[in-house]
Amino acid sequence: MADCADIANIAIENNLSSRLACRVNYQQASLLECEFCGEMIPEQRRKLGGVTRCMNCQVAFEQGLK
Ligand SMILES: [Zn+2]
């Protein structure tokens, strides 16, 4: 995997969205398990960064159910 900072430096002149995407990845570590139900959070979802809930709990949270 290429270093995110290098990608950002390459893209800095012409692609703002690449820099923003890199920042999100490093923002915060994701949890391995959902903080609500303890379900494993899929790796694809954890890669987003700062993920603390499984998909089901995230949807429920956003709908105000939890
Ligand atoms: Zn959950």
PDB file of the backbone (N, CA, C, O) and the ligand in Angstrom, with CONECT records:
HET     ZN  A 101       1
ATOM      1  N   MET A   1       0.844  -1.198   0.000  1.00  0.00           N
ATOM      2  CA  MET A   1       0.000   0.000   0.000  1.00  0.00           C
ATOM      3  C   MET A   1       0.880   1.249   0.000  1.00  0.00           C
ATOM      4  O   MET A   1       1.808   1.357   0.801  1.00  0.00           O
ATOM      5  N   ALA A   2       0.596   2.165  -0.874  1.00  0.00           N
ATOM      6  CA  ALA A   2       1.370   3.405  -0.961  1.00  0.00           C
ATOM      7  C   ALA A   2       1.149   4.247   0.289  1.00  0.00           C
ATOM      8  O   ALA A   2       0.086   4.208   0.909  1.00  0.00           O
ATOM      9  N   ASP A   3       2.170   5.004   0.640  1.00  0.00           N
ATOM     10  CA  ASP A   3       2.044   5.883   1.792  1.00  0.00           C
ATOM     11  C   ASP A   3       1.071   7.008   1.481  1.00  0.00           C
ATOM     12  O   ASP A   3       1.159   7.658   0.439  1.00  0.00           O
ATOM     13  N   CYS A   4       0.149   7.222   2.397  1.00  0.00           N
ATOM     14  CA  CYS A   4      -0.916   8.177   2.139  1.00  0.00           C
ATOM     15  C   CYS A   4      -0.380   9.599   1.993  1.00  0.00           C
ATOM     16  O   CYS A   4      -0.907  10.379   1.200  1.00  0.00           O
ATOM     17  N   ALA A   5       0.657   9.940   2.745  1.00  0.00           N
ATOM     18  CA  ALA A   5       1.218  11.287   2.668  1.00  0.00           C
ATOM     19  C   ALA A   5       1.836  11.530   1.302  1.00  0.00           C
ATOM     20  O   ALA A   5       1.728  12.628   0.755  1.00  0.00           O
ATOM     21  N   ASP A   6       2.486  10.511   0.749  1.00  0.00           N
ATOM     22  CA  ASP A   6       3.064  10.647  -0.590  1.00  0.00           C
ATOM     23  C   ASP A   6       1.975  10.889  -1.619  1.00  0.00           C
ATOM     24  O   ASP A   6       2.107  11.749  -2.489  1.00  0.00           O
ATOM     25  N   ILE A   7       0.909  10.131  -1.513  1.00  0.00           N
ATOM     26  CA  ILE A   7      -0.209  10.316  -2.432  1.00  0.00           C
ATOM     27  C   ILE A   7      -0.754  11.734  -2.300  1.00  0.00           C
ATOM     28  O   ILE A   7      -1.069  12.381  -3.299  1.00  0.00           O
ATOM     29  N   ALA A   8      -0.861  12.204  -1.082  1.00  0.00           N
ATOM     30  CA  ALA A   8      -1.382  13.551  -0.852  1.00  0.00           C
ATOM     31  C   ALA A   8      -0.461  14.591  -1.468  1.00  0.00           C
ATOM     32  O   ALA A   8      -0.930  15.564  -2.058  1.00  0.00           O
ATOM     33  N   ASN A   9       0.857  14.391  -1.335  1.00  0.00           N
ATOM     34  CA  ASN A   9       1.794  15.349  -1.910  1.00  0.00           C
ATOM     35  C   ASN A   9       1.692  15.387  -3.423  1.00  0.00           C
ATOM     36  O   ASN A   9       1.753  16.452  -4.037  1.00  0.00           O
ATOM     37  N   ILE A  10       1.538  14.220  -4.011  1.00  0.00           N
ATOM     38  CA  ILE A  10       1.395  14.155  -5.466  1.00  0.00           C
ATOM     39  C   ILE A  10       0.109  14.844  -5.896  1.00  0.00           C
ATOM     40  O   ILE A  10       0.067  15.537  -6.912  1.00  0.00           O
ATOM     41  N   ALA A  11      -0.914  14.646  -5.124  1.00  0.00           N
ATOM     42  CA  ALA A  11      -2.235  15.119  -5.530  1.00  0.00           C
ATOM     43  C   ALA A  11      -2.523  16.543  -5.066  1.00  0.00           C
ATOM     44  O   ALA A  11      -3.542  17.127  -5.436  1.00  0.00           O
ATOM     45  N   ILE A  12      -1.630  17.096  -4.262  1.00  0.00           N
ATOM     46  CA  ILE A  12      -1.945  18.347  -3.557  1.00  0.00           C
ATOM     47  C   ILE A  12      -2.274  19.481  -4.523  1.00  0.00           C
ATOM     48  O   ILE A  12      -3.098  20.343  -4.218  1.00  0.00           O
ATOM     49  N   GLU A  13      -1.629  19.478  -5.688  1.00  0.00           N
ATOM     50  CA  GLU A  13      -1.839  20.572  -6.635  1.00  0.00           C
ATOM     51  C   GLU A  13      -3.179  20.480  -7.342  1.00  0.00           C
ATOM     52  O   GLU A  13      -3.818  21.494  -7.624  1.00  0.00           O
ATOM     53  N   ASN A  14      -3.596  19.254  -7.624  1.00  0.00           N
ATOM     54  CA  ASN A  14      -4.703  19.118  -8.564  1.00  0.00           C
ATOM     55  C   ASN A  14      -5.882  18.305  -8.059  1.00  0.00           C
ATOM     56  O   ASN A  14      -6.858  18.137  -8.791  1.00  0.00           O
ATOM     57  N   ASN A  15      -5.827  17.794  -6.829  1.00  0.00           N
ATOM     58  CA  ASN A  15      -6.937  16.945  -6.401  1.00  0.00           C
ATOM     59  C   ASN A  15      -7.182  17.072  -4.899  1.00  0.00           C
ATOM     60  O   ASN A  15      -6.626  16.314  -4.104  1.00  0.00           O
ATOM     61  N   LEU A  16      -7.993  18.009  -4.533  1.00  0.00           N
ATOM     62  CA  LEU A  16      -8.277  18.253  -3.115  1.00  0.00           C
ATOM     63  C   LEU A  16      -8.940  17.051  -2.461  1.00  0.00           C
ATOM     64  O   LEU A  16      -8.677  16.758  -1.294  1.00  0.00           O
ATOM     65  N   SER A  17      -9.786  16.361  -3.188  1.00  0.00           N
ATOM     66  CA  SER A  17     -10.538  15.265  -2.592  1.00  0.00           C
ATOM     67  C   SER A  17      -9.626  14.124  -2.144  1.00  0.00           C
ATOM     68  O   SER A  17      -9.935  13.433  -1.173  1.00  0.00           O
ATOM     69  N   SER A  18      -8.501  13.918  -2.843  1.00  0.00           N
ATOM     70  CA  SER A  18      -7.560  12.876  -2.426  1.00  0.00           C
ATOM     71  C   SER A  18      -6.977  13.193  -1.056  1.00  0.00           C
ATOM     72  O   SER A  18      -6.845  12.304  -0.215  1.00  0.00           O
ATOM     73  N   ARG A  19      -6.636  14.431  -0.834  1.00  0.00           N
ATOM     74  CA  ARG A  19      -6.103  14.824   0.475  1.00  0.00           C
ATOM     75  C   ARG A  19      -7.129  14.604   1.568  1.00  0.00           C
ATOM     76  O   ARG A  19      -6.806  14.101   2.644  1.00  0.00           O
ATOM     77  N   LEU A  20      -8.352  14.978   1.292  1.00  0.00           N
ATOM     78  CA  LEU A  20      -9.402  14.821   2.292  1.00  0.00           C
ATOM     79  C   LEU A  20      -9.635  13.349   2.597  1.00  0.00           C
ATOM     80  O   LEU A  20      -9.850  12.981   3.752  1.00  0.00           O
ATOM     81  N   ALA A  21      -9.594  12.498   1.565  1.00  0.00           N
ATOM     82  CA  ALA A  21      -9.786  11.062   1.769  1.00  0.00           C
ATOM     83  C   ALA A  21      -8.696  10.507   2.654  1.00  0.00           C
ATOM     84  O   ALA A  21      -8.981   9.675   3.515  1.00  0.00           O
ATOM     85  N   CYS A  22      -7.446  10.937   2.478  1.00  0.00           N
ATOM     86  CA  CYS A  22      -6.337  10.466   3.306  1.00  0.00           C
ATOM     87  C   CYS A  22      -6.527  10.906   4.754  1.00  0.00           C
ATOM     88  O   CYS A  22      -6.268  10.140   5.683  1.00  0.00           O
ATOM     89  N   ARG A  23      -6.974  12.123   4.935  1.00  0.00           N
ATOM     90  CA  ARG A  23      -7.169  12.621   6.300  1.00  0.00           C
ATOM     91  C   ARG A  23      -8.203  11.799   7.040  1.00  0.00           C
ATOM     92  O   ARG A  23      -8.038  11.529   8.229  1.00  0.00           O
ATOM     93  N   VAL A  24      -9.250  11.400   6.370  1.00  0.00           N
ATOM     94  CA  VAL A  24     -10.290  10.601   7.017  1.00  0.00           C
ATOM     95  C   VAL A  24      -9.713   9.276   7.487  1.00  0.00           C
ATOM     96  O   VAL A  24     -10.028   8.816   8.584  1.00  0.00           O
ATOM     97  N   ASN A  25      -8.865   8.657   6.660  1.00  0.00           N
ATOM     98  CA  ASN A  25      -8.297   7.362   7.009  1.00  0.00           C
ATOM     99  C   ASN A  25      -7.471   7.418   8.290  1.00  0.00           C
ATOM    100  O   ASN A  25      -7.438   6.455   9.055  1.00  0.00           O
ATOM    101  N   TYR A  26      -6.811   8.540   8.520  1.00  0.00           N
ATOM    102  CA  TYR A  26      -5.916   8.633   9.677  1.00  0.00           C
ATOM    103  C   TYR A  26      -6.561   9.335  10.867  1.00  0.00           C
ATOM    104  O   TYR A  26      -5.942   9.503  11.918  1.00  0.00           O
ATOM    105  N   GLN A  27      -7.773   9.728  10.690  1.00  0.00           N
ATOM    106  CA  GLN A  27      -8.446  10.537  11.707  1.00  0.00           C
ATOM    107  C   GLN A  27      -8.469   9.836  13.061  1.00  0.00           C
ATOM    108  O   GLN A  27      -8.085  10.418  14.076  1.00  0.00           O
ATOM    109  N   GLN A  28      -8.918   8.596  13.071  1.00  0.00           N
ATOM    110  CA  GLN A  28      -9.115   7.905  14.339  1.00  0.00           C
ATOM    111  C   GLN A  28      -9.193   6.408  14.055  1.00  0.00           C
ATOM    112  O   GLN A  28      -9.712   5.994  13.018  1.00  0.00           O
ATOM    113  N   ALA A  29      -8.679   5.604  14.971  1.00  0.00           N
ATOM    114  CA  ALA A  29      -8.751   4.159  14.774  1.00  0.00           C
ATOM    115  C   ALA A  29     -10.187   3.677  14.939  1.00  0.00           C
ATOM    116  O   ALA A  29     -10.942   4.201  15.758  1.00  0.00           O
ATOM    117  N   SER A  30     -10.545   2.687  14.160  1.00  0.00           N
ATOM    118  CA  SER A  30     -11.867   2.090  14.297  1.00  0.00           C
ATOM    119  C   SER A  30     -11.821   0.967  15.326  1.00  0.00           C
ATOM    120  O   SER A  30     -10.767   0.377  15.565  1.00  0.00           O
ATOM    121  N   LEU A  31     -12.968   0.675  15.934  1.00  0.00           N
ATOM    122  CA  LEU A  31     -13.062  -0.445  16.854  1.00  0.00           C
ATOM    123  C   LEU A  31     -13.191  -1.747  16.074  1.00  0.00           C
ATOM    124  O   LEU A  31     -13.705  -1.765  14.955  1.00  0.00           O
ATOM    125  N   LEU A  32     -12.715  -2.843  16.681  1.00  0.00           N
ATOM    126  CA  LEU A  32     -12.876  -4.156  16.052  1.00  0.00           C
ATOM    127  C   LEU A  32     -14.302  -4.650  16.179  1.00  0.00           C
ATOM    128  O   LEU A  32     -14.814  -5.359  15.313  1.00  0.00           O
ATOM    129  N   GLU A  33     -14.940  -4.256  17.290  1.00  0.00           N
ATOM    130  CA  GLU A  33     -16.299  -4.721  17.554  1.00  0.00           C
ATOM    131  C   GLU A  33     -17.218  -3.530  17.797  1.00  0.00           C
ATOM    132  O   GLU A  33     -16.781  -2.488  18.286  1.00  0.00           O
ATOM    133  N   CYS A  34     -18.465  -3.687  17.461  1.00  0.00           N
ATOM    134  CA  CYS A  34     -19.472  -2.657  17.674  1.00  0.00           C
ATOM    135  C   CYS A  34     -19.600  -2.330  19.164  1.00  0.00           C
ATOM    136  O   CYS A  34     -19.667  -3.232  19.999  1.00  0.00           O
ATOM    137  N   GLU A  35     -19.632  -1.043  19.489  1.00  0.00           N
ATOM    138  CA  GLU A  35     -19.700  -0.646  20.899  1.00  0.00           C
ATOM    139  C   GLU A  35     -21.075  -0.920  21.492  1.00  0.00           C
ATOM    140  O   GLU A  35     -21.226  -0.920  22.713  1.00  0.00           O
ATOM    141  N   PHE A  36     -22.066  -1.150  20.662  1.00  0.00           N
ATOM    142  CA  PHE A  36     -23.419  -1.405  21.162  1.00  0.00           C
ATOM    143  C   PHE A  36     -23.704  -2.887  21.322  1.00  0.00           C
ATOM    144  O   PHE A  36     -24.111  -3.329  22.396  1.00  0.00           O
ATOM    145  N   CYS A  37     -23.494  -3.664  20.254  1.00  0.00           N
ATOM    146  CA  CYS A  37     -23.922  -5.063  20.282  1.00  0.00           C
ATOM    147  C   CYS A  37     -22.750  -6.042  20.310  1.00  0.00           C
ATOM    148  O   CYS A  37     -22.965  -7.240  20.500  1.00  0.00           O
ATOM    149  N   GLY A  38     -21.516  -5.567  20.126  1.00  0.00           N
ATOM    150  CA  GLY A  38     -20.357  -6.446  20.194  1.00  0.00           C
ATOM    151  C   GLY A  38     -20.111  -7.252  18.930  1.00  0.00           C
ATOM    152  O   GLY A  38     -19.211  -8.090  18.899  1.00  0.00           O
ATOM    153  N   GLU A  39     -20.888  -7.015  17.899  1.00  0.00           N
ATOM    154  CA  GLU A  39     -20.656  -7.675  16.611  1.00  0.00           C
ATOM    155  C   GLU A  39     -19.336  -7.211  16.022  1.00  0.00           C
ATOM    156  O   GLU A  39     -18.945  -6.055  16.184  1.00  0.00           O
ATOM    157  N   MET A  40     -18.649  -8.125  15.335  1.00  0.00           N
ATOM    158  CA  MET A  40     -17.448  -7.736  14.619  1.00  0.00           C
ATOM    159  C   MET A  40     -17.806  -6.723  13.533  1.00  0.00           C
ATOM    160  O   MET A  40     -18.775  -6.907  12.797  1.00  0.00           O
ATOM    161  N   ILE A  41     -17.025  -5.668  13.441  1.00  0.00           N
ATOM    162  CA  ILE A  41     -17.215  -4.692  12.370  1.00  0.00           C
ATOM    163  C   ILE A  41     -16.370  -5.133  11.184  1.00  0.00           C
ATOM    164  O   ILE A  41     -15.164  -5.330  11.334  1.00  0.00           O
ATOM    165  N   PRO A  42     -16.972  -5.293  10.011  1.00  0.00           N
ATOM    166  CA  PRO A  42     -16.224  -5.757   8.834  1.00  0.00           C
ATOM    167  C   PRO A  42     -15.036  -4.852   8.533  1.00  0.00           C
ATOM    168  O   PRO A  42     -15.099  -3.637   8.722  1.00  0.00           O
ATOM    169  N   GLU A  43     -13.934  -5.474   8.054  1.00  0.00           N
ATOM    170  CA  GLU A  43     -12.714  -4.712   7.799  1.00  0.00           C
ATOM    171  C   GLU A  43     -12.961  -3.569   6.823  1.00  0.00           C
ATOM    172  O   GLU A  43     -12.422  -2.475   6.989  1.00  0.00           O
ATOM    173  N   GLN A  44     -13.771  -3.825   5.813  1.00  0.00           N
ATOM    174  CA  GLN A  44     -14.066  -2.785   4.824  1.00  0.00           C
ATOM    175  C   GLN A  44     -14.644  -1.549   5.488  1.00  0.00           C
ATOM    176  O   GLN A  44     -14.344  -0.419   5.103  1.00  0.00           O
ATOM    177  N   ARG A  45     -15.478  -1.782   6.489  1.00  0.00           N
ATOM    178  CA  ARG A  45     -16.114  -0.666   7.182  1.00  0.00           C
ATOM    179  C   ARG A  45     -15.119   0.015   8.120  1.00  0.00           C
ATOM    180  O   ARG A  45     -15.111   1.240   8.245  1.00  0.00           O
ATOM    181  N   ARG A  46     -14.271  -0.796   8.786  1.00  0.00           N
ATOM    182  CA  ARG A  46     -13.283  -0.229   9.712  1.00  0.00           C
ATOM    183  C   ARG A  46     -12.286   0.669   8.998  1.00  0.00           C
ATOM    184  O   ARG A  46     -11.763   1.618   9.582  1.00  0.00           O
ATOM    185  N   LYS A  47     -12.025   0.364   7.729  1.00  0.00           N
ATOM    186  CA  LYS A  47     -11.067   1.166   6.958  1.00  0.00           C
ATOM    187  C   LYS A  47     -11.502   2.620   6.831  1.00  0.00           C
ATOM    188  O   LYS A  47     -10.676   3.494   6.564  1.00  0.00           O
ATOM    189  N   LEU A  48     -12.766   2.880   7.017  1.00  0.00           N
ATOM    190  CA  LEU A  48     -13.258   4.254   6.917  1.00  0.00           C
ATOM    191  C   LEU A  48     -12.607   5.127   7.975  1.00  0.00           C
ATOM    192  O   LEU A  48     -12.413   6.324   7.761  1.00  0.00           O
ATOM    193  N   GLY A  49     -12.269   4.539   9.115  1.00  0.00           N
ATOM    194  CA  GLY A  49     -11.652   5.283  10.210  1.00  0.00           C
ATOM    195  C   GLY A  49     -12.698   5.814  11.167  1.00  0.00           C
ATOM    196  O   GLY A  49     -13.724   6.353  10.752  1.00  0.00           O
ATOM    197  N   GLY A  50     -12.425   5.653  12.467  1.00  0.00           N
ATOM    198  CA  GLY A  50     -13.321   6.204  13.471  1.00  0.00           C
ATOM    199  C   GLY A  50     -14.649   5.483  13.574  1.00  0.00           C
ATOM    200  O   GLY A  50     -15.612   6.035  14.105  1.00  0.00           O
ATOM    201  N   VAL A  51     -14.717   4.245  13.069  1.00  0.00           N
ATOM    202  CA  VAL A  51     -15.965   3.492  13.101  1.00  0.00           C
ATOM    203  C   VAL A  51     -16.100   2.811  14.465  1.00  0.00           C
ATOM    204  O   VAL A  51     -15.185   2.110  14.897  1.00  0.00           O
ATOM    205  N   THR A  52     -17.224   3.010  15.140  1.00  0.00           N
ATOM    206  CA  THR A  52     -17.430   2.411  16.456  1.00  0.00           C
ATOM    207  C   THR A  52     -18.674   1.532  16.509  1.00  0.00           C
ATOM    208  O   THR A  52     -18.951   0.916  17.538  1.00  0.00           O
ATOM    209  N   ARG A  53     -19.424   1.467  15.417  1.00  0.00           N
ATOM    210  CA  ARG A  53     -20.663   0.696  15.415  1.00  0.00           C
ATOM    211  C   ARG A  53     -20.735  -0.170  14.162  1.00  0.00           C
ATOM    212  O   ARG A  53     -20.188   0.186  13.118  1.00  0.00           O
ATOM    213  N   CYS A  54     -21.411  -1.302  14.273  1.00  0.00           N
ATOM    214  CA  CYS A  54     -21.685  -2.104  13.092  1.00  0.00           C
ATOM    215  C   CYS A  54     -22.728  -1.391  12.241  1.00  0.00           C
ATOM    216  O   CYS A  54     -23.328  -0.402  12.664  1.00  0.00           O
ATOM    217  N   MET A  55     -22.928  -1.902  11.056  1.00  0.00           N
ATOM    218  CA  MET A  55     -23.842  -1.242  10.131  1.00  0.00           C
ATOM    219  C   MET A  55     -25.240  -1.120  10.721  1.00  0.00           C
ATOM    220  O   MET A  55     -25.863  -0.062  10.635  1.00  0.00           O
ATOM    221  N   ASN A  56     -25.734  -2.204  11.322  1.00  0.00           N
ATOM    222  CA  ASN A  56     -27.092  -2.194  11.872  1.00  0.00           C
ATOM    223  C   ASN A  56     -27.248  -1.139  12.954  1.00  0.00           C
ATOM    224  O   ASN A  56     -28.225  -0.390  12.966  1.00  0.00           O
ATOM    225  N   CYS A  57     -26.274  -1.085  13.869  1.00  0.00           N
ATOM    226  CA  CYS A  57     -26.359  -0.134  14.979  1.00  0.00           C
ATOM    227  C   CYS A  57     -26.174   1.296  14.477  1.00  0.00           C
ATOM    228  O   CYS A  57     -26.777   2.227  15.011  1.00  0.00           O
ATOM    229  N   GLN A  58     -25.338   1.471  13.446  1.00  0.00           N
ATOM    230  CA  GLN A  58     -25.169   2.813  12.886  1.00  0.00           C
ATOM    231  C   GLN A  58     -26.484   3.320  12.305  1.00  0.00           C
ATOM    232  O   GLN A  58     -26.868   4.470  12.518  1.00  0.00           O
ATOM    233  N   VAL A  59     -27.164   2.455  11.576  1.00  0.00           N
ATOM    234  CA  VAL A  59     -28.452   2.831  10.984  1.00  0.00           C
ATOM    235  C   VAL A  59     -29.446   3.147  12.092  1.00  0.00           C
ATOM    236  O   VAL A  59     -30.152   4.154  12.027  1.00  0.00           O
ATOM    237  N   ALA A  60     -29.504   2.291  13.108  1.00  0.00           N
ATOM    238  CA  ALA A  60     -30.433   2.502  14.212  1.00  0.00           C
ATOM    239  C   ALA A  60     -30.109   3.803  14.938  1.00  0.00           C
ATOM    240  O   ALA A  60     -31.006   4.559  15.312  1.00  0.00           O
ATOM    241  N   PHE A  61     -28.808   4.054  15.134  1.00  0.00           N
ATOM    242  CA  PHE A  61     -28.382   5.270  15.815  1.00  0.00           C
ATOM    243  C   PHE A  61     -28.821   6.508  15.043  1.00  0.00           C
ATOM    244  O   PHE A  61     -29.337   7.469  15.614  1.00  0.00           O
ATOM    245  N   GLU A  62     -28.602   6.460  13.722  1.00  0.00           N
ATOM    246  CA  GLU A  62     -28.949   7.604  12.888  1.00  0.00           C
ATOM    247  C   GLU A  62     -30.459   7.829  12.848  1.00  0.00           C
ATOM    248  O   GLU A  62     -30.921   8.944  12.608  1.00  0.00           O
ATOM    249  N   GLN A  63     -31.214   6.775  13.082  1.00  0.00           N
ATOM    250  CA  GLN A  63     -32.673   6.900  13.090  1.00  0.00           C
ATOM    251  C   GLN A  63     -33.193   7.240  14.487  1.00  0.00           C
ATOM    252  O   GLN A  63     -34.399   7.383  14.690  1.00  0.00           O
ATOM    253  N   GLY A  64     -32.270   7.370  15.453  1.00  0.00           N
ATOM    254  CA  GLY A  64     -32.657   7.774  16.790  1.00  0.00           C
ATOM    255  C   GLY A  64     -33.234   6.668  17.631  1.00  0.00           C
ATOM    256  O   GLY A  64     -33.943   6.941  18.600  1.00  0.00           O
ATOM    257  N   LEU A  65     -32.951   5.411  17.289  1.00  0.00           N
ATOM    258  CA  LEU A  65     -33.515   4.285  18.033  1.00  0.00           C
ATOM    259  C   LEU A  65     -32.632   3.863  19.203  1.00  0.00           C
ATOM    260  O   LEU A  65     -33.086   3.142  20.092  1.00  0.00           O
ATOM    261  N   LYS A  66     -31.353   4.314  19.211  1.00  0.00           N
ATOM    262  CA  LYS A  66     -30.459   3.930  20.293  1.00  0.00           C
ATOM    263  C   LYS A  66     -29.821   5.169  20.922  1.00  0.00           C
ATOM    264  O   LYS A  66     -29.031   5.048  21.858  1.00  0.00           O
TER     265      LYS A  66
HETATM  266 ZN    ZN A 101     -23.861  -3.282  16.531  1.00  0.00          ZN2+
END
